[in-house]
């Protein structure tokens, strides 16, 4: 039977060409994504940056260590405490480095450092000289020698003269004495001879104190997430495409299989032949894809870097396991996808060889019906369980995307059952058109249910995933924005333009504005020992309790925020503490403290916990909430806010503008990642759509010849073919609409519980673009053979 399978492949090259290309592309994508994943996981960390020229670096132990009965536990400190003066005095030849927020007014985010630390990177003078007085600075950009600039530090804005310009990352260099006044904390000692008696960082370990380390890890994780999602969808669509393509191929060849049965072939032999065809195609396509895929990893990685979704310093992987894994996975996927079709081919009765007319017996088998209903029901149950037990986690990709895949697979399997009703639905408006084509088009779609369902499947995948993924992202972003904005009572928010936060001078100027209440928040952390074994780092907000309630509506389940002081704390229910209980904590700098719980926060509270500003040390103020008192003129306050923030690298926004900006920022970030994934999916489904239409075209030659014999012109036949293709795309869009509507409705049920009423977002431009692409591909693939043979 393998020799017959090989002969069949050679005579049906067009039928199997699309499957070959789909498998080859799928394998290439899996291999390329695996190569990118190997790069992001195994690529060595970036070489040391800040202390690249200093072979030895002494830094404080910036971790909190706590002993438990099961051993020691540790966590990185949220706020650094620095080296002691005693340690610094032991190494008189060391460069004393102090790192603190410092930014030229109107310039980019930067840090301040003493001039002596410029040799640790190194950062060299391009122009001018080193600073020598307390009012001189050297900067790395955005100024020229002789410029008078305002530099904002934690204390406020002060005038300085630029006497030097350096290369390297954004930095403002002060004299060593001025840097010590601005930031007394000693962050590191850089040495060129090995010190003794203290822990020291050397080699690659010096990168542990680089400022970009956390950003590098986030960039790695972002790339891993995107690549993982794309690879998962590639496998899913490969199974979907291969199974639907071979199911259609078996339906086309029922008489061929019946003839084989008539001449003595057993059911097992017929199944073996179908498996052999799939095996030949899978081996060749998978081998080609596995060889080509690693070469695409570089361009994909460059693309992600260009979009800001992967770090630029990654070293491309040369490992072979991604290609091998992709090859094996693709072969297994192909054989698994053809298994149902092979069983159906083996059940063909020899008597079917006597049929002259094309006839589709039982297009919806009991097995297909049960599996389709099972997958569809599993998706609905999963959505219901998420909505009841974990509404907040329903929007997570790990929860939403598997449910979406179940829906697509379920609806795809059930598609033959709805083709005829949908075709009749479209027949109603078409019946009003002139000509026989208006009757023939829906009749042909209803008569060839398998072909229609198989052709509509790629449209279902492309349009359904685009609508559901982009719609879900928009709804999730809207829910997050609504949750963030709901408790804000303030009329205006003042935000920093940089990581240094709002300086103290600016906060004082804001509070001096007549007719307003100003509350500030400084994010920091505290640590708890849960179960007396696990050290947990918990986010908290340092606030002024007397001003907090004027700016934020913080819902409390038990207790009151009025009792919040330096000896108390307000916590969420996730802390599993009772009102009045005293909690043993460690603050952001590692110091131990005991605080009494005076309030239990509601689940929708804007923070996980609140402490007073006495428990924050170097944490910057990130937001100032400005609330107008009754009778205060809004235009006058706006003018005062503009005046107060001028020269402090901060901006004042109305609450409405802040909400809009936050939503736009979230939306652009989430859409970018999904568009990358969708681009890969659409390329895959496009090949599947064209493949099935080309397979179907060969079977319709006799039918179109009959139309010509009945008097139809060449143009009428072409219009008939185009109309049929458009109807099939329309049916696919209807199925996609069902998938998107159900998935988005399920998500809305979960999100409404945590964010209140939100609009169900439908990404019409994306749906229109994807649908238009399917229409163009369908018309080209259907009309081209008709023009050649009509």
ZIJOHU-V187141 format. One record per helix or strand. SS is the DSSP state (h for helix, s for strand). FROM is the first residue (numbers start at 1). TO is the last residue. If there is no record, write none. Layout:
ss/from/to
SS/FROM/TO
SS/FROM/TO
This chain:
ss/from/to
h/2/11
h/13/42
s/56/59
s/63/68
s/71/76
s/83/83
h/85/89
s/95/97
s/100/104
s/111/114
h/115/120
s/125/128
s/136/139
s/148/153
s/157/166
s/171/174
h/176/182
s/186/186
s/188/191
s/201/201
h/203/209
h/213/252
h/254/262
h/267/306
h/321/346
h/350/354
h/366/389
h/391/395
h/397/430
h/437/447
h/449/486
s/488/488
s/492/496
s/502/502
h/504/511
s/516/530
s/534/543
h/545/551
s/552/552
s/556/559
h/561/563
s/568/572
h/573/575
s/582/586
s/592/601
s/609/612
h/613/615
s/621/621
s/623/628
h/634/645
s/650/654
h/655/699
h/701/709
h/714/755
h/764/789
